[in-house]
């Protein structure tokens, strides 16, 4: 038998240019980093300028790009982009592989044409799941018809599935429901000056508010949350992108001018959550944010909207017990000031807040143990690398 010890292993990662796709890939590459592993990240051509101007990916991966088939000036909303890639993605992505031998391809579930390309080129392919395993359990049981589901038109219907808490239809990933949102994305350079502001705040006093890189907050939502923060006198650090225009809400502008809070376009979320001044994370419960709040031990006010977010919120609040769910009014569907104030009180003043913080600290310690040398995460990553080596060895030793 031959050996591949010391030989360079080339891994090609494929992701769409969404925060929730690229960030897990880059973090995965960081955890896999070994002296003889070389990573290349492939994404669509429209992300070239953005990623090429960012320092972080360059230390981890080489960047390559392929066409998504859309005109240059297309806004690339989620659904048209997905449909175009379904038609041309496989062919255009194949051109990257034809020029170089890769030992493994790692993709995400939302580029379903990648495994077929990998198989056509006789390259092993792995999928990096970027949602909660509970979400994939729901998908499997629904689409494979292993369990019965109620009428999905009624959001109040109960759903009982093995290994999961009791759910309502409203908690299911919105991809399954009769109608679901299609949103566009943006990615931005982080505003680091907010860290200086946090350094001046009292320990465990600041609410960090961010609803992710895709969804937009309405002016009513911003005004409602801002009013509740003003009424309760809570300091805040709030991520609001320029295109939302919601930063123009008068009450929010007044609070910023008075020094009660700071509004930024984007921030380094893990760095912010790790700051000692942060008390609570008001979040949309995207999977990246869900993981990051658990790893950093920060309680949440969960305000989910679409896709897997309602299920993630259920896990954070009812399974992990580290937060409270913020809901729109059942009559007019709008968020009310009293509801936001209830949530603020729940994570700051009442007896349950202490239990939330204790459980959040326990989860933080558990994740740190898993990530430490010899922990479950480290062991599983080593097993994955060994699998790549075995496949590479077989390819080298198998006669042509």
Buried (B, 14 or more C-beta within 10 A) or exposed (E): EEEBEEBEBBBBBBBBBBBBBBBBBBBBBEEBEEEEBBBBBBBBBBBBEBBEEBEEBEEBBEBBBBBBBBEEEEEBEBEBBBEBBEEBBBEBBBEBBEEEEBBBBBBBBBBBBBBEBBEEBEBBBBBBEBBBEBBBBBBEBBEEEEBEBEEBEEEEBEBEBEEBBEBBBBBBBBEBBEEEEEBBBBBBEBBEEBBEBBEEBEEBBBBBBBBBBBBBBEBEBBBBBBBBBBEBEBBBBBBBBEEBEBBEBEBBEEBBEEEBBBBBBBBBBBBBBBBEBBBBBBBBBBBBBBBBBBBBBBBBBBBBBBBBBBBBBBBBBBEBBBBBBBBBEEEEEEBBBEBBBBBBBBBBEEEBBEEBBBBBBBBBEBBEEBBEEEBEEBEEBEEBBEEBBEBBBEBEEEEE
